[in-house]
């Protein structure tokens, strides 16, 4: 089954009915779709202070209970607000999976044009990741299908990555790309597992007045190797801001090699997508080129 086979759209009317039947205390609150929706979950505002999250496909269902269980554990250790779970809803005849209600966090998804000081932003998210990595991780969920193996061995995606490199060999620096990938595969995380967010992307970093103000969407969180959380260095940061990010994190060279591998894997997947919208593929090409250049510069 592909990611698209059981993908389900959800209307505001369906959300209103789910709220009305399962949480009547909130039945009178207005429901509207958020301005910028995600891929793994459909999100709706519930009144002014809450958000409803509904998995868009079966492969994202495990995230619901995981967030409900672990977000309250993580929150007190972190320097920025993260979502606060309020309730878990049940499936019914019109919507087939569990869903959740969380406290609404104000802010807008990070955009380069809106950020006041990108280096300061980079230092702040690096500090957040450091704090996350220091939270005791002994009982946390290990990498697996629930988070698409984020925090696990990069080799999980070896076949997929090599296939993409082959398909794109006439459109990318195939030799440079393969060098980055094989260098990343030659390293491994040899320390105790740490907590990871799993999807440190601009859409999950909220800003207020141009400054980082919250981190959302922990559906891919887990414990393991933190390299996957460092891809922002190439997908969003550059120049001085990338340097500030690296300086604050103080990760070892091998972790940065694996981080380049994670960034490369995702960018190659996007480039292999044959959808009509070229903009994501063009952005992914820039990531591939940037990762190769960064690898060569050491």
Residue pairs with C-beta under 8 A, 6 or more apart in sequence:
3 57
3 59
4 57
5 57
6 57
6 58
7 56
7 57
8 56
8 57
8 95
8 96
9 42
9 56
10 42
10 54
10 56
10 95
12 31
12 32
12 33
12 44
14 94
14 95
15 31
15 44
15 46
15 52
15 54
16 27
16 31
17 94
18 52
18 89
18 92
18 95
18 99
19 26
19 27
19 29
19 31
19 46
19 52
20 27
21 92
22 89
22 90
23 87
23 89
23 101
26 46
26 47
26 50
26 101
29 46
29 47
29 50
30 45
30 46
30 47
31 44
31 45
31 46
31 52
32 44
32 45
33 42
33 43
33 44
33 45
34 43
34 44
34 45
34 51
36 109
36 203
37 43
38 203
38 217
39 56
40 55
40 56
40 57
40 60
40 63
40 217
40 219
41 53
41 54
41 55
41 56
41 60
41 63
41 217
41 219
42 53
42 54
42 56
43 51
43 52
43 53
43 54
44 51
44 52
44 54
45 51
45 52
45 104
46 52
46 101
46 104
48 104
49 103
49 104
50 86
50 101
50 102
50 103
50 104
51 83
51 101
51 102
51 103
51 104
51 105
52 99
52 100
52 101
53 64
53 99
53 100
53 101
53 102
54 95
54 97
54 99
55 61
55 63
55 64
55 97
55 98
55 99
58 96
58 97
59 145
60 219
61 97
61 98
62 145
62 146
63 146
63 147
63 219
63 220
64 88
64 97
64 98
64 99
64 100
65 88
65 98
66 141
66 146
66 218
66 219
66 221
67 83
67 85
67 100
67 102
67 218
67 219
67 221
68 85
68 88
68 100
70 140
70 141
70 218
70 221
71 82
71 83
71 84
71 85
71 218
72 84
72 85
73 135
74 82
74 132
74 135
74 195
74 218
74 221
75 81
75 82
75 84
77 131
77 132
77 134
77 135
78 128
78 131
78 132
78 135
78 215
79 127
79 128
79 131
80 124
80 128
80 212
80 213
80 214
80 215
81 105
81 213
81 214
81 215
82 105
82 214
82 215
82 216
82 218
83 102
83 103
83 105
83 216
83 217
83 218
84 102
84 103
85 100
85 101
85 102
86 100
86 101
86 102
86 103
87 100
87 101
88 98
88 99
88 100
88 101
89 98
89 99
89 100
89 101
90 98
91 97
91 98
91 99
105 206
105 213
105 214
105 216
106 206
106 208
106 213
106 214
107 206
107 207
107 208
107 213
107 214
108 114
108 206
108 207
108 208
109 202
109 203
109 204
109 205
109 206
109 207
110 121
110 202
110 203
110 205
110 206
110 207
110 212
110 236
111 202
111 207
112 118
112 236
114 207
114 210
115 121
115 207
115 210
115 211
116 209
116 210
116 211
117 210
117 211
118 237
118 240
118 241
119 240
119 241
119 243
119 244
120 211
120 244
121 207
121 211
121 212
121 241
122 232
122 237
122 241
122 242
122 244
122 245
122 248
123 244
123 245
123 248
124 211
124 212
125 200
125 205
125 212
125 215
125 232
125 245
126 244
126 245
126 248
126 249
127 248
128 212
128 215
129 197
129 200
129 226
129 229
129 230
129 249
130 248
130 249
132 194
132 195
132 196
132 197
132 229
133 194
133 195
133 196
133 226
134 194
135 194
135 195
137 192
137 193
137 194
137 195
137 223
140 193
140 195
140 222
140 223
141 147
141 221
141 222
141 223
142 151
142 152
142 193
142 222
142 223
142 224
143 149
143 150
143 151
143 152
143 153
143 222
143 223
143 224
143 225
144 152
144 222
146 222
147 198
147 219
147 220
147 221
147 222
148 198
148 220
149 156
149 157
150 196
150 198
150 199
150 220
150 222
150 224
150 228
151 193
151 196
151 198
151 222
151 223
151 224
151 225
151 226
151 228
152 224
152 225
153 188
153 225
154 184
154 185
154 227
154 258
154 261
154 262
154 265
155 185
157 265
158 181
158 185
160 265
160 269
161 181
161 264
161 265
161 268
162 181
164 268
164 269
164 271
164 272
165 172
165 174
165 177
165 178
165 181
165 268
167 272
168 174
168 268
168 271
168 272
171 271
171 285
172 271
172 285
172 288
173 288
173 289
173 292
176 292
176 295
176 296
177 264
177 268
177 288
177 292
179 292
179 295
180 260
180 261
180 264
180 291
180 292
180 295
181 261
181 264
181 265
183 257
183 260
183 261
183 295
184 257
184 258
184 260
184 261
184 262
184 264
185 261
186 257
187 254
187 255
187 257
187 258
188 225
188 254
188 258
189 224
189 225
189 226
189 227
189 255
189 258
193 223
193 224
193 225
194 223
194 224
194 225
194 226
195 221
195 222
195 223
196 221
196 222
196 223
196 224
196 225
196 226
196 228
196 229
197 204
197 215
197 218
197 220
197 221
197 229
198 218
198 219
198 220
198 221
198 222
198 228
198 229
199 217
199 219
199 220
200 229
200 230
200 231
200 232
201 232
201 235
201 236
202 232
202 235
202 236
203 217
204 215
204 216
204 217
205 212
205 214
205 215
205 216
206 212
206 213
206 214
206 215
206 216
207 213
225 255
225 258
226 251
226 255
227 251
227 255
227 256
227 258
227 259
227 261
227 262
228 258
228 259
228 262
230 245
230 249
230 251
230 255
230 256
230 259
230 262
231 259
231 262
231 263
231 266
232 245
233 242
233 245
233 246
233 259
233 263
233 294
234 242
234 260
234 263
234 287
234 290
234 291
234 294
235 263
235 266
235 267
235 287
237 245
238 290
246 256
251 259
257 295
260 291
260 294
260 295
263 287
263 291
264 287
264 288
264 291
266 284
266 287
267 284
267 285
267 287
267 288
267 291
268 284
268 288
270 280
270 281
270 283
270 284
271 281
271 284
271 285
271 288
273 280
273 281
